Amino acid sequence: MKDLKCGKKNCTYNKGYCCCARHIEVDKSTDCLTYEPTEKSPSMFEAGSDFVKADYSVDTAVDCNANCIFQKSNKCVANGITVMGESDNATCLTFIKA
C-alpha cells in the first residue's frame, strides 16, 4: 500500500506524513502495533518535521486483525489508510466496522 498517511509526527517511520515502514500490523482494536516513537531531541524549530519531503516510494504491507470491511484474510485491502492518535497510541482511522 503506497497511500499510507501517518499523523504521528514523532513516529520513526513517518516521512512527511507518509509511512515508510515496509510492514505494519493493525490489531483487533485498530491500533498500529508498528508505531515506534522517536527520541525527542532539542530543536529550535518544532515544526521541522512538517517540512520533510513526503516519501511515496515505499509499498507497505498491512496486516490487519480488526473486524473491518477492508480486512480480507488478515490483510488490509483498502486503497490507502490514515493512522492518527494521541500520546502513545496510533490508530487506523480508515476502519469501518464489518
Biopython code that builds the backbone (N, CA, C, O; Angstrom):
import numpy as np
from Bio.PDB.StructureBuilder import StructureBuilder

atoms = [
    (1, "MET", "N", (0.854, -1.165, 0.000)),
    (1, "MET", "CA", (0.000, 0.000, 0.000)),
    (1, "MET", "C", (0.904, 1.233, 0.000)),
    (1, "MET", "O", (1.714, 1.422, 0.908)),
    (2, "LYS", "N", (0.757, 2.050, -1.008)),
    (2, "LYS", "CA", (1.598, 3.245, -1.099)),
    (2, "LYS", "C", (0.938, 4.479, -0.501)),
    (2, "LYS", "O", (1.619, 5.463, -0.212)),
    (3, "ASP", "N", (-0.371, 4.440, -0.313)),
    (3, "ASP", "CA", (-1.083, 5.586, 0.236)),
    (3, "ASP", "C", (-1.366, 5.353, 1.713)),
    (3, "ASP", "O", (-2.510, 5.130, 2.110)),
    (4, "LEU", "N", (-0.316, 5.406, 2.520)),
    (4, "LEU", "CA", (-0.441, 5.194, 3.951)),
    (4, "LEU", "C", (-0.046, 6.487, 4.653)),
    (4, "LEU", "O", (1.138, 6.776, 4.826)),
    (5, "LYS", "N", (-1.040, 7.255, 5.051)),
    (5, "LYS", "CA", (-0.809, 8.543, 5.702)),
    (5, "LYS", "C", (-0.657, 8.332, 7.206)),
    (5, "LYS", "O", (-1.394, 7.556, 7.814)),
    (6, "CYS", "N", (0.303, 9.029, 7.788)),
    (6, "CYS", "CA", (0.549, 8.913, 9.222)),
    (6, "CYS", "C", (0.603, 10.296, 9.858)),
    (6, "CYS", "O", (1.435, 11.129, 9.499)),
    (7, "GLY", "N", (-0.286, 10.521, 10.798)),
    (7, "GLY", "CA", (-0.313, 11.787, 11.512)),
    (7, "GLY", "C", (0.522, 11.780, 12.778)),
    (7, "GLY", "O", (0.544, 12.768, 13.512)),
    (8, "LYS", "N", (1.211, 10.676, 13.043)),
    (8, "LYS", "CA", (2.072, 10.580, 14.224)),
    (8, "LYS", "C", (3.448, 11.135, 13.858)),
    (8, "LYS", "O", (4.336, 10.390, 13.444)),
    (9, "LYS", "N", (3.617, 12.451, 14.015)),
    (9, "LYS", "CA", (4.862, 13.113, 13.606)),
    (9, "LYS", "C", (6.081, 12.561, 14.321)),
    (9, "LYS", "O", (7.191, 12.633, 13.793)),
    (10, "ASN", "N", (5.895, 12.012, 15.508)),
    (10, "ASN", "CA", (7.036, 11.518, 16.275)),
    (10, "ASN", "C", (7.325, 10.037, 16.030)),
    (10, "ASN", "O", (8.087, 9.431, 16.782)),
    (11, "CYS", "N", (6.724, 9.438, 14.983)),
    (11, "CYS", "CA", (6.996, 8.029, 14.688)),
    (11, "CYS", "C", (8.256, 7.906, 13.837)),
    (11, "CYS", "O", (8.485, 8.701, 12.926)),
    (12, "THR", "N", (9.051, 6.917, 14.143)),
    (12, "THR", "CA", (10.293, 6.653, 13.417)),
    (12, "THR", "C", (10.056, 6.493, 11.918)),
    (12, "THR", "O", (10.911, 6.872, 11.118)),
    (13, "TYR", "N", (8.919, 5.942, 11.528)),
    (13, "TYR", "CA", (8.644, 5.619, 10.127)),
    (13, "TYR", "C", (7.931, 6.736, 9.370)),
    (13, "TYR", "O", (7.649, 6.583, 8.182)),
    (14, "ASN", "N", (7.635, 7.846, 10.025)),
    (14, "ASN", "CA", (6.910, 8.945, 9.390)),
    (14, "ASN", "C", (7.881, 9.847, 8.630)),
    (14, "ASN", "O", (8.795, 10.429, 9.214)),
    (15, "LYS", "N", (7.669, 9.952, 7.323)),
    (15, "LYS", "CA", (8.467, 10.840, 6.473)),
    (15, "LYS", "C", (7.505, 11.732, 5.712)),
    (15, "LYS", "O", (6.951, 11.321, 4.692)),
    (16, "GLY", "N", (7.302, 12.946, 6.196)),
    (16, "GLY", "CA", (6.390, 13.874, 5.541)),
    (16, "GLY", "C", (4.959, 13.394, 5.546)),
    (16, "GLY", "O", (4.251, 13.534, 4.548)),
    (17, "TYR", "N", (4.519, 12.825, 6.668)),
    (17, "TYR", "CA", (3.174, 12.281, 6.871)),
    (17, "TYR", "C", (2.906, 11.011, 6.067)),
    (17, "TYR", "O", (1.751, 10.605, 5.934)),
    (18, "CYS", "N", (3.935, 10.383, 5.534)),
    (18, "CYS", "CA", (3.818, 9.089, 4.856)),
    (18, "CYS", "C", (4.526, 8.046, 5.698)),
    (18, "CYS", "O", (5.565, 8.330, 6.296)),
    (19, "CYS", "N", (3.979, 6.846, 5.752)),
    (19, "CYS", "CA", (4.617, 5.766, 6.493)),
    (19, "CYS", "C", (5.643, 5.094, 5.591)),
    (19, "CYS", "O", (5.320, 4.680, 4.477)),
    (20, "CYS", "N", (6.867, 4.989, 6.065)),
    (20, "CYS", "CA", (7.945, 4.379, 5.287)),
    (20, "CYS", "C", (8.335, 3.003, 5.803)),
    (20, "CYS", "O", (9.362, 2.460, 5.397)),
    (21, "ALA", "N", (7.524, 2.426, 6.698)),
    (21, "ALA", "CA", (7.800, 1.066, 7.161)),
    (21, "ALA", "C", (7.474, 0.094, 6.030)),
    (21, "ALA", "O", (6.541, 0.330, 5.262)),
    (22, "ARG", "N", (8.215, -0.969, 5.924)),
    (22, "ARG", "CA", (7.950, -1.988, 4.894)),
    (22, "ARG", "C", (6.721, -2.826, 5.243)),
    (22, "ARG", "O", (6.063, -3.390, 4.370)),
    (23, "HIS", "N", (6.432, -2.890, 6.544)),
    (23, "HIS", "CA", (5.339, -3.742, 7.015)),
    (23, "HIS", "C", (4.774, -3.129, 8.287)),
    (23, "HIS", "O", (5.534, -2.737, 9.173)),
    (24, "ILE", "N", (3.454, -3.042, 8.391)),
    (24, "ILE", "CA", (2.840, -2.642, 9.653)),
    (24, "ILE", "C", (1.774, -3.661, 10.026)),
    (24, "ILE", "O", (1.276, -4.412, 9.188)),
    (25, "GLU", "N", (1.442, -3.660, 11.310)),
    (25, "GLU", "CA", (0.411, -4.562, 11.810)),
    (25, "GLU", "C", (-0.628, -3.755, 12.576)),
    (25, "GLU", "O", (-0.294, -2.966, 13.460)),
    (26, "VAL", "N", (-1.889, -3.966, 12.225)),
    (26, "VAL", "CA", (-3.006, -3.323, 12.903)),
    (26, "VAL", "C", (-3.749, -4.408, 13.685)),
    (26, "VAL", "O", (-4.149, -5.424, 13.116)),
    (27, "ASP", "N", (-3.934, -4.186, 15.007)),
    (27, "ASP", "CA", (-4.566, -5.220, 15.832)),
    (27, "ASP", "C", (-6.088, -5.108, 15.831)),
    (27, "ASP", "O", (-6.652, -4.251, 15.151)),
    (28, "LYS", "N", (-6.747, -5.972, 16.591)),
    (28, "LYS", "CA", (-8.209, -6.024, 16.632)),
    (28, "LYS", "C", (-8.834, -4.715, 17.081)),
    (28, "LYS", "O", (-9.954, -4.397, 16.681)),
    (29, "SER", "N", (-8.131, -3.954, 17.901)),
    (29, "SER", "CA", (-8.667, -2.677, 18.386)),
    (29, "SER", "C", (-8.266, -1.513, 17.476)),
    (29, "SER", "O", (-8.407, -0.353, 17.864)),
    (30, "THR", "N", (-7.777, -1.805, 16.294)),
    (30, "THR", "CA", (-7.355, -0.865, 15.233)),
    (30, "THR", "C", (-6.097, -0.057, 15.566)),
    (30, "THR", "O", (-5.838, 0.966, 14.932)),
    (31, "ASP", "N", (-5.323, -0.499, 16.539)),
    (31, "ASP", "CA", (-4.062, 0.183, 16.868)),
    (31, "ASP", "C", (-2.945, -0.293, 15.949)),
    (31, "ASP", "O", (-2.846, -1.478, 15.633)),
    (32, "CYS", "N", (-2.108, 0.644, 15.527)),
    (32, "CYS", "CA", (-0.926, 0.312, 14.728)),
    (32, "CYS", "C", (0.162, -0.167, 15.687)),
    (32, "CYS", "O", (0.692, 0.618, 16.474)),
    (33, "LEU", "N", (0.487, -1.442, 15.620)),
    (33, "LEU", "CA", (1.484, -2.021, 16.528)),
    (33, "LEU", "C", (2.911, -1.715, 16.087)),
    (33, "LEU", "O", (3.857, -1.976, 16.831)),
    (34, "THR", "N", (3.075, -1.166, 14.891)),
    (34, "THR", "CA", (4.400, -0.845, 14.369)),
    (34, "THR", "C", (4.847, 0.548, 14.803)),
    (34, "THR", "O", (6.021, 0.892, 14.666)),
    (35, "TYR", "N", (3.924, 1.347, 15.324)),
    (35, "TYR", "CA", (4.242, 2.702, 15.776)),
    (35, "TYR", "C", (5.419, 2.663, 16.741)),
    (35, "TYR", "O", (5.397, 1.953, 17.747)),
    (36, "GLU", "N", (6.444, 3.439, 16.412)),
    (36, "GLU", "CA", (7.657, 3.488, 17.225)),
    (36, "GLU", "C", (8.062, 4.945, 17.419)),
    (36, "GLU", "O", (8.594, 5.563, 16.496)),
    (37, "PRO", "N", (7.819, 5.505, 18.606)),
    (37, "PRO", "CA", (8.150, 6.913, 18.829)),
    (37, "PRO", "C", (9.654, 7.164, 18.740)),
    (37, "PRO", "O", (10.467, 6.351, 19.180)),
    (38, "THR", "N", (9.997, 8.304, 18.162)),
    (38, "THR", "CA", (11.398, 8.692, 18.067)),
    (38, "THR", "C", (11.818, 9.353, 19.369)),
    (38, "THR", "O", (10.990, 9.843, 20.137)),
    (39, "GLU", "N", (13.104, 9.354, 19.592)),
    (39, "GLU", "CA", (13.654, 10.069, 20.743)),
    (39, "GLU", "C", (13.529, 11.556, 20.462)),
    (39, "GLU", "O", (13.896, 12.017, 19.382)),
    (40, "LYS", "N", (13.015, 12.306, 21.421)),
    (40, "LYS", "CA", (12.908, 13.752, 21.232)),
    (40, "LYS", "C", (14.282, 14.376, 21.426)),
    (40, "LYS", "O", (14.982, 14.107, 22.402)),
    (41, "SER", "N", (14.642, 15.214, 20.472)),
    (41, "SER", "CA", (15.905, 15.936, 20.606)),
    (41, "SER", "C", (15.593, 17.424, 20.659)),
    (41, "SER", "O", (14.621, 17.882, 20.058)),
    (42, "PRO", "N", (16.411, 18.174, 21.374)),
    (42, "PRO", "CA", (16.147, 19.603, 21.465)),
    (42, "PRO", "C", (16.233, 20.234, 20.078)),
    (42, "PRO", "O", (17.161, 19.957, 19.318)),
    (43, "SER", "N", (15.273, 21.073, 19.760)),
    (43, "SER", "CA", (15.233, 21.700, 18.453)),
    (43, "SER", "C", (14.727, 23.118, 18.573)),
    (43, "SER", "O", (13.874, 23.424, 19.406)),
    (44, "MET", "N", (15.262, 23.971, 17.736)),
    (44, "MET", "CA", (14.800, 25.342, 17.717)),
    (44, "MET", "C", (13.489, 25.455, 16.934)),
    (44, "MET", "O", (12.741, 26.421, 17.089)),
    (45, "PHE", "N", (13.225, 24.453, 16.093)),
    (45, "PHE", "CA", (12.065, 24.520, 15.220)),
    (45, "PHE", "C", (11.142, 23.333, 15.472)),
    (45, "PHE", "O", (11.422, 22.224, 15.017)),
    (46, "GLU", "N", (10.050, 23.556, 16.191)),
    (46, "GLU", "CA", (9.123, 22.475, 16.496)),
    (46, "GLU", "C", (8.402, 21.973, 15.255)),
    (46, "GLU", "O", (7.980, 20.817, 15.220)),
    (47, "ALA", "N", (8.252, 22.802, 14.244)),
    (47, "ALA", "CA", (7.531, 22.414, 13.031)),
    (47, "ALA", "C", (8.467, 21.768, 12.008)),
    (47, "ALA", "O", (8.049, 21.511, 10.879)),
    (48, "GLY", "N", (9.700, 21.506, 12.370)),
    (48, "GLY", "CA", (10.674, 20.942, 11.435)),
    (48, "GLY", "C", (10.196, 19.695, 10.729)),
    (48, "GLY", "O", (10.453, 19.535, 9.536)),
    (49, "SER", "N", (9.511, 18.809, 11.421)),
    (49, "SER", "CA", (9.036, 17.568, 10.807)),
    (49, "SER", "C", (7.945, 17.825, 9.776)),
    (49, "SER", "O", (7.686, 16.968, 8.931)),
    (50, "ASP", "N", (7.300, 18.991, 9.829)),
    (50, "ASP", "CA", (6.265, 19.323, 8.852)),
    (50, "ASP", "C", (6.858, 19.624, 7.479)),
    (50, "ASP", "O", (6.135, 19.621, 6.482)),
    (51, "PHE", "N", (8.154, 19.882, 7.413)),
    (51, "PHE", "CA", (8.781, 20.257, 6.156)),
    (51, "PHE", "C", (9.594, 19.134, 5.524)),
    (51, "PHE", "O", (10.303, 19.360, 4.543)),
    (52, "VAL", "N", (9.500, 17.929, 6.072)),
    (52, "VAL", "CA", (10.183, 16.773, 5.498)),
    (52, "VAL", "C", (9.440, 16.358, 4.238)),
    (52, "VAL", "O", (8.211, 16.276, 4.237)),
    (53, "LYS", "N", (10.175, 16.098, 3.172)),
    (53, "LYS", "CA", (9.552, 15.701, 1.914)),
    (53, "LYS", "C", (8.840, 14.353, 2.069)),
    (53, "LYS", "O", (9.389, 13.410, 2.639)),
    (54, "ALA", "N", (7.609, 14.280, 1.553)),
    (54, "ALA", "CA", (6.837, 13.034, 1.601)),
    (54, "ALA", "C", (7.537, 11.959, 0.783)),
    (54, "ALA", "O", (8.105, 12.244, -0.271)),
    (55, "ASP", "N", (7.494, 10.727, 1.270)),
    (55, "ASP", "CA", (8.124, 9.597, 0.575)),
    (55, "ASP", "C", (7.050, 8.581, 0.224)),
    (55, "ASP", "O", (6.609, 7.808, 1.075)),
    (56, "TYR", "N", (6.632, 8.591, -1.043)),
    (56, "TYR", "CA", (5.589, 7.684, -1.510)),
    (56, "TYR", "C", (6.156, 6.430, -2.152)),
    (56, "TYR", "O", (5.406, 5.648, -2.736)),
    (57, "SER", "N", (7.455, 6.221, -2.060)),
    (57, "SER", "CA", (8.095, 5.111, -2.770)),
    (57, "SER", "C", (7.950, 3.765, -2.061)),
    (57, "SER", "O", (8.109, 2.722, -2.696)),
    (58, "VAL", "N", (7.655, 3.765, -0.773)),
    (58, "VAL", "CA", (7.585, 2.518, -0.019)),
    (58, "VAL", "C", (6.212, 1.867, -0.202)),
    (58, "VAL", "O", (5.182, 2.511, -0.007)),
    (59, "ASP", "N", (6.208, 0.606, -0.573)),
    (59, "ASP", "CA", (4.964, -0.147, -0.719)),
    (59, "ASP", "C", (4.797, -0.988, 0.553)),
    (59, "ASP", "O", (5.320, -2.098, 0.648)),
    (60, "THR", "N", (4.067, -0.448, 1.517)),
    (60, "THR", "CA", (3.928, -1.051, 2.838)),
    (60, "THR", "C", (2.888, -2.163, 2.847)),
    (60, "THR", "O", (1.762, -1.973, 2.387)),
    (61, "ALA", "N", (3.266, -3.309, 3.366)),
    (61, "ALA", "CA", (2.314, -4.409, 3.566)),
    (61, "ALA", "C", (1.587, -4.148, 4.885)),
    (61, "ALA", "O", (2.218, -3.811, 5.887)),
    (62, "VAL", "N", (0.263, -4.303, 4.886)),
    (62, "VAL", "CA", (-0.522, -4.031, 6.086)),
    (62, "VAL", "C", (-1.260, -5.295, 6.514)),
    (62, "VAL", "O", (-2.209, -5.728, 5.859)),
    (63, "ASP", "N", (-0.808, -5.880, 7.628)),
    (63, "ASP", "CA", (-1.523, -6.994, 8.246)),
    (63, "ASP", "C", (-2.566, -6.386, 9.174)),
    (63, "ASP", "O", (-2.275, -5.443, 9.911)),
    (64, "CYS", "N", (-3.776, -6.924, 9.138)),
    (64, "CYS", "CA", (-4.852, -6.348, 9.942)),
    (64, "CYS", "C", (-5.716, -7.454, 10.534)),
    (64, "CYS", "O", (-6.107, -8.396, 9.844)),
    (65, "ASN", "N", (-6.005, -7.323, 11.814)),
    (65, "ASN", "CA", (-6.857, -8.285, 12.507)),
    (65, "ASN", "C", (-8.161, -7.653, 12.989)),
    (65, "ASN", "O", (-8.911, -8.280, 13.737)),
    (66, "ALA", "N", (-8.437, -6.422, 12.569)),
    (66, "ALA", "CA", (-9.657, -5.736, 13.002)),
    (66, "ALA", "C", (-10.872, -6.269, 12.240)),
    (66, "ALA", "O", (-10.747, -6.764, 11.120)),
    (67, "ASN", "N", (-12.027, -6.161, 12.852)),
    (67, "ASN", "CA", (-13.276, -6.569, 12.221)),
    (67, "ASN", "C", (-13.736, -5.417, 11.316)),
    (67, "ASN", "O", (-14.660, -4.677, 11.655)),
    (68, "CYS", "N", (-13.081, -5.282, 10.170)),
    (68, "CYS", "CA", (-13.233, -4.135, 9.277)),
    (68, "CYS", "C", (-13.615, -4.618, 7.879)),
    (68, "CYS", "O", (-13.254, -5.727, 7.484)),
    (69, "ILE", "N", (-14.343, -3.789, 7.131)),
    (69, "ILE", "CA", (-14.740, -4.194, 5.774)),
    (69, "ILE", "C", (-13.543, -4.316, 4.835)),
    (69, "ILE", "O", (-13.648, -4.973, 3.799)),
    (70, "PHE", "N", (-12.416, -3.704, 5.168)),
    (70, "PHE", "CA", (-11.222, -3.756, 4.320)),
    (70, "PHE", "C", (-10.293, -4.920, 4.678)),
    (70, "PHE", "O", (-9.275, -5.117, 4.014)),
    (71, "GLN", "N", (-10.624, -5.683, 5.704)),
    (71, "GLN", "CA", (-9.776, -6.793, 6.134)),
    (71, "GLN", "C", (-10.207, -8.070, 5.423)),
    (71, "GLN", "O", (-11.343, -8.522, 5.565)),
    (72, "LYS", "N", (-9.294, -8.635, 4.668)),
    (72, "LYS", "CA", (-9.529, -9.905, 3.968)),
    (72, "LYS", "C", (-8.342, -10.820, 4.245)),
    (72, "LYS", "O", (-7.206, -10.502, 3.893)),
    (73, "SER", "N", (-8.612, -11.947, 4.874)),
    (73, "SER", "CA", (-7.558, -12.922, 5.202)),
    (73, "SER", "C", (-6.404, -12.268, 5.962)),
    (73, "SER", "O", (-5.233, -12.498, 5.662)),
    (74, "ASN", "N", (-6.761, -11.450, 6.950)),
    (74, "ASN", "CA", (-5.796, -10.756, 7.820)),
    (74, "ASN", "C", (-4.875, -9.792, 7.088)),
    (74, "ASN", "O", (-3.779, -9.502, 7.568)),
    (75, "LYS", "N", (-5.302, -9.294, 5.937)),
    (75, "LYS", "CA", (-4.573, -8.266, 5.183)),
    (75, "LYS", "C", (-5.527, -7.113, 4.927)),
    (75, "LYS", "O", (-6.729, -7.331, 4.775)),
    (76, "CYS", "N", (-5.015, -5.897, 4.876)),
    (76, "CYS", "CA", (-5.830, -4.737, 4.557)),
    (76, "CYS", "C", (-5.872, -4.597, 3.034)),
    (76, "CYS", "O", (-4.828, -4.579, 2.382)),
    (77, "VAL", "N", (-7.073, -4.497, 2.470)),
    (77, "VAL", "CA", (-7.235, -4.375, 1.023)),
    (77, "VAL", "C", (-7.729, -2.979, 0.622)),
    (77, "VAL", "O", (-8.130, -2.774, -0.524)),
    (78, "ALA", "N", (-7.704, -2.027, 1.547)),
    (78, "ALA", "CA", (-8.088, -0.653, 1.225)),
    (78, "ALA", "C", (-7.057, -0.053, 0.264)),
    (78, "ALA", "O", (-5.907, -0.490, 0.230)),
    (79, "ASN", "N", (-7.470, 0.940, -0.507)),
    (79, "ASN", "CA", (-6.534, 1.631, -1.408)),
    (79, "ASN", "C", (-5.496, 2.418, -0.622)),
    (79, "ASN", "O", (-4.386, 2.647, -1.102)),
    (80, "GLY", "N", (-5.856, 2.825, 0.575)),
    (80, "GLY", "CA", (-4.959, 3.578, 1.440)),
    (80, "GLY", "C", (-5.572, 3.689, 2.817)),
    (80, "GLY", "O", (-6.776, 3.495, 2.982)),
    (81, "ILE", "N", (-4.752, 4.002, 3.811)),
    (81, "ILE", "CA", (-5.258, 4.191, 5.168)),
    (81, "ILE", "C", (-4.604, 5.420, 5.789)),
    (81, "ILE", "O", (-3.571, 5.906, 5.327)),
    (82, "THR", "N", (-5.238, 5.900, 6.846)),
    (82, "THR", "CA", (-4.698, 7.018, 7.612)),
    (82, "THR", "C", (-4.566, 6.569, 9.062)),
    (82, "THR", "O", (-5.497, 6.003, 9.634)),
    (83, "VAL", "N", (-3.412, 6.825, 9.646)),
    (83, "VAL", "CA", (-3.142, 6.479, 11.040)),
    (83, "VAL", "C", (-2.930, 7.779, 11.818)),
    (83, "VAL", "O", (-2.140, 8.633, 11.416)),
    (84, "MET", "N", (-3.637, 7.916, 12.920)),
    (84, "MET", "CA", (-3.514, 9.088, 13.791)),
    (84, "MET", "C", (-3.557, 8.586, 15.225)),
    (84, "MET", "O", (-3.656, 7.383, 15.464)),
    (85, "GLY", "N", (-3.486, 9.488, 16.161)),
    (85, "GLY", "CA", (-3.607, 9.097, 17.550)),
    (85, "GLY", "C", (-3.095, 10.156, 18.487)),
    (85, "GLY", "O", (-2.451, 11.123, 18.081)),
    (86, "GLU", "N", (-3.395, 9.952, 19.750)),
    (86, "GLU", "CA", (-2.941, 10.862, 20.785)),
    (86, "GLU", "C", (-1.938, 10.153, 21.668)),
    (86, "GLU", "O", (-2.032, 8.942, 21.868)),
    (87, "SER", "N", (-0.997, 10.877, 22.188)),
    (87, "SER", "CA", (0.047, 10.370, 23.089)),
    (87, "SER", "C", (0.756, 9.157, 22.523)),
    (87, "SER", "O", (1.410, 9.233, 21.483)),
    (88, "ASP", "N", (0.620, 8.031, 23.222)),
    (88, "ASP", "CA", (1.396, 6.836, 22.884)),
    (88, "ASP", "C", (0.643, 5.831, 22.017)),
    (88, "ASP", "O", (1.085, 4.689, 21.888)),
    (89, "ASN", "N", (-0.476, 6.225, 21.424)),
    (89, "ASN", "CA", (-1.170, 5.263, 20.573)),
    (89, "ASN", "C", (-1.259, 5.774, 19.142)),
    (89, "ASN", "O", (-1.197, 6.979, 18.897)),
    (90, "ALA", "N", (-1.401, 4.865, 18.219)),
    (90, "ALA", "CA", (-1.580, 5.173, 16.799)),
    (90, "ALA", "C", (-2.721, 4.296, 16.317)),
    (90, "ALA", "O", (-2.650, 3.072, 16.428)),
    (91, "THR", "N", (-3.767, 4.900, 15.786)),
    (91, "THR", "CA", (-4.988, 4.170, 15.442)),
    (91, "THR", "C", (-5.332, 4.371, 13.977)),
    (91, "THR", "O", (-5.182, 5.466, 13.435)),
    (92, "CYS", "N", (-5.793, 3.305, 13.346)),
    (92, "CYS", "CA", (-6.228, 3.358, 11.951)),
    (92, "CYS", "C", (-7.577, 4.080, 11.887)),
    (92, "CYS", "O", (-8.563, 3.609, 12.453)),
    (93, "LEU", "N", (-7.616, 5.223, 11.195)),
    (93, "LEU", "CA", (-8.863, 5.974, 11.074)),
    (93, "LEU", "C", (-9.704, 5.521, 9.886)),
    (93, "LEU", "O", (-10.839, 5.971, 9.732)),
    (94, "THR", "N", (-9.175, 4.650, 9.055)),
    (94, "THR", "CA", (-9.893, 4.155, 7.880)),
    (94, "THR", "C", (-10.846, 3.029, 8.257)),
    (94, "THR", "O", (-11.684, 2.625, 7.451)),
    (95, "PHE", "N", (-10.722, 2.529, 9.464)),
    (95, "PHE", "CA", (-11.542, 1.428, 9.970)),
    (95, "PHE", "C", (-13.031, 1.687, 9.779)),
    (95, "PHE", "O", (-13.552, 2.727, 10.183)),
    (96, "ILE", "N", (-13.709, 0.721, 9.156)),
    (96, "ILE", "CA", (-15.173, 0.725, 9.047)),
    (96, "ILE", "C", (-15.626, -0.671, 9.481)),
    (96, "ILE", "O", (-15.264, -1.676, 8.869)),
    (97, "LYS", "N", (-16.417, -0.708, 10.540)),
    (97, "LYS", "CA", (-16.834, -1.997, 11.113)),
    (97, "LYS", "C", (-17.565, -2.846, 10.077)),
    (97, "LYS", "O", (-18.444, -2.378, 9.354)),
    (98, "ALA", "N", (-17.163, -4.112, 10.040)),
    (98, "ALA", "CA", (-17.791, -5.058, 9.082)),
    (98, "ALA", "C", (-19.114, -5.540, 9.608)),
    (98, "ALA", "O", (-19.787, -6.334, 8.951)),
]
sb = StructureBuilder()
sb.init_structure("model")
sb.init_model(0)
sb.init_chain("A")
sb.init_seg("    ")
for serial, (resi, resn, name, xyz) in enumerate(atoms, 1):
    if name == "N":
        sb.init_residue(resn, " ", resi, " ")
    sb.init_atom(name, np.array(xyz, "f"), 0.0, 1.0, " ", f" {name:<3s}", serial, name[0])
structure = sb.get_structure()
